[in-house]
Amino acid sequence: MRLPSLQQFFRHQLHHAFRTCGLPENGTVDYVSEVLARFAHTRLFYALRDAEGRPLEYIVDMLAAWQQAQDSAAGRRDYARERAIARHIGDYTLFMSGLFRERLRARGELEYYISHGRSAFWRSADYEVNPARRETYRRLYHEFNPISDILDYLRRVQLPLQERAGSTNLLAAYWRV
């Protein structure tokens, strides 16, 4: 018996949710399933680093790094770094606003994440030379809220973590906070 990859599993789950919500799938389902599979690895979730090599954990730090890439000391913009940071901010905020919505809402940060995520995908489209990928980023910008809602639905309904009495499941605890 051959098991699907994590990305294939997420693609199947998202395909169903996108159809249910009436969203066009085009390249968006593939892109979002790739983000979910990539962020399953913590080291990739914190892929952006500062000059000292510390992971950037907060959006404000990611935005500062993006600004620094634009204003490099040598007077030349680092377009590759700008593009990578913009994409990561979009991916990170989509992931967090969908899968950890209650946590962001409780901290009063949900709209902040959504706003910065949408604009990051718009910037990502501006940097992108591949027309198909550019169109995917534009769709992610326009459909950020419904896609985030789909990820929330996926977490709550299709893939809920069961709470058990005395459970020490940290992921379940994190989802609840």
C-alpha positions in Angstrom: 0.0 0.0 0.0 1.4 3.3 -1.0 0.8 6.3 1.3 0.3 9.8 -0.1 2.9 12.4 0.6 2.0 15.1 3.1 1.5 17.6 0.2 -0.8 15.1 -1.6 -2.8 14.6 1.6 -3.2 18.4 2.0 -4.0 18.9 -1.7 -6.8 16.3 -1.4 -8.2 18.0 1.7 -8.0 21.5 0.2 -9.5 20.4 -3.1 -12.6 19.3 -1.3 -12.8 22.5 0.8 -12.2 24.8 -2.2 -15.0 23.1 -4.1 -17.3 23.3 -1.1 -16.7 27.0 -0.8 -16.9 27.7 -4.6 -13.4 29.0 -4.9 -11.4 28.5 -8.1 -8.6 26.0 -7.6 -6.2 26.7 -10.5 -2.7 26.7 -9.0 -3.9 27.9 -5.6 -4.7 24.5 -4.1 -1.3 23.2 -5.1 0.4 26.3 -3.7 -1.4 26.2 -0.4 -0.9 22.5 0.0 2.9 23.0 -0.6 2.9 25.7 2.1 1.2 23.4 4.6 3.6 20.6 3.8 6.6 22.9 4.0 5.6 24.4 7.3 5.2 21.0 8.8 8.9 21.3 9.3 9.6 23.8 12.0 13.0 24.8 10.6 11.2 25.9 7.4 8.6 27.7 9.4 11.4 29.9 10.8 13.4 30.0 7.6 14.0 33.8 7.7 17.1 34.8 9.7 18.5 38.1 10.9 22.2 39.1 10.3 23.2 37.1 13.4 21.4 34.0 12.2 18.5 34.1 14.6 15.1 33.1 13.2 12.7 35.9 12.6 9.5 35.0 14.5 7.5 38.2 14.3 6.0 39.9 11.3 7.4 43.3 12.4 10.9 41.7 12.2 10.2 40.2 8.8 9.0 43.6 7.6 12.2 45.2 8.9 14.3 42.6 7.1 12.3 43.3 3.9 13.0 47.0 4.3 16.7 46.3 4.9 16.8 44.3 1.7 15.4 47.3 -0.2 17.9 49.7 1.5 21.1 47.7 1.3 24.2 49.3 2.6 25.9 48.9 -0.7 23.2 51.0 -2.4 22.0 48.0 -4.4 18.7 46.4 -3.7 18.7 42.7 -2.9 15.7 41.7 -5.1 16.1 37.9 -4.4 16.0 38.5 -0.6 13.0 41.0 -1.0 11.1 38.4 -3.0 11.9 35.6 -0.5 10.8 37.7 2.5 7.6 38.9 0.8 6.7 35.3 -0.1 7.5 34.0 3.4 5.4 36.7 5.1 2.4 35.8 2.8 2.9 32.1 3.5 3.4 32.6 7.2 0.4 34.8 7.7 -1.9 32.6 5.7 -0.8 29.6 7.7 -1.1 31.3 11.1 -4.4 33.1 10.3 -6.0 29.8 9.1 -4.6 27.2 11.4 -4.1 29.3 14.5 -6.9 31.7 14.2 -8.2 31.5 17.8 -4.8 32.3 19.1 -4.4 35.3 16.8 -8.0 36.5 17.6 -7.3 36.1 21.4 -4.2 38.3 21.0 -6.0 40.8 18.8 -3.7 40.1 15.9 -5.9 38.4 13.3 -6.6 41.5 11.2 -2.9 42.5 11.4 -1.9 39.1 10.0 -4.5 39.2 7.3 -3.6 42.7 6.2 0.1 42.0 6.0 -0.4 38.6 4.4 -2.6 40.1 1.6 -0.1 42.8 0.9 2.8 40.4 1.0 1.2 38.3 -1.8 0.6 41.5 -3.8 4.3 42.3 -3.5 5.2 38.7 -4.3 3.2 39.0 -7.6 5.1 42.2 -8.4 8.5 40.4 -8.0 7.4 37.3 -9.9 8.5 36.8 -13.5 6.6 33.6 -14.1 3.1 34.6 -15.3 1.4 31.5 -13.9 3.0 32.0 -10.5 2.3 35.8 -10.6 -1.4 34.9 -11.2 -1.4 32.5 -8.2 0.0 35.3 -6.0 -2.7 37.7 -7.2 -5.4 35.1 -6.4 -3.9 34.6 -3.0 -4.1 38.4 -2.5 -7.7 38.6 -3.7 -8.9 35.4 -1.9 -6.7 35.6 1.2 -9.7 35.7 3.6 -11.7 32.8 2.1 -8.5 30.7 1.9 -7.7 31.5 5.5 -11.3 30.5 6.3 -10.8 27.2 4.5 -7.6 26.5 6.5 -9.6 27.3 9.7 -12.3 24.9 8.6 -9.8 22.3 7.7 -8.3 22.5 11.2 -11.6 22.5 13.0 -13.7 20.2 11.0 -11.6 18.0 8.7 -8.5 17.5 10.9 -9.5 18.3 14.5 -7.2 17.4 17.3 -9.0 15.5 20.0 -8.6 16.7 23.6 -8.2 14.0 26.1 -8.3 14.3 29.8 -4.7 14.6 31.0 -3.3 15.0 27.5 0.0 16.7 27.2 -0.3 17.3 23.4 1.4 20.6 23.0 0.1 21.2 19.5 -3.5 20.7 20.7 -2.8 23.2 23.5 -1.3 25.7 21.1 -4.3 25.4 18.8 -6.7 26.2 21.7 -4.8 29.3 23.0 
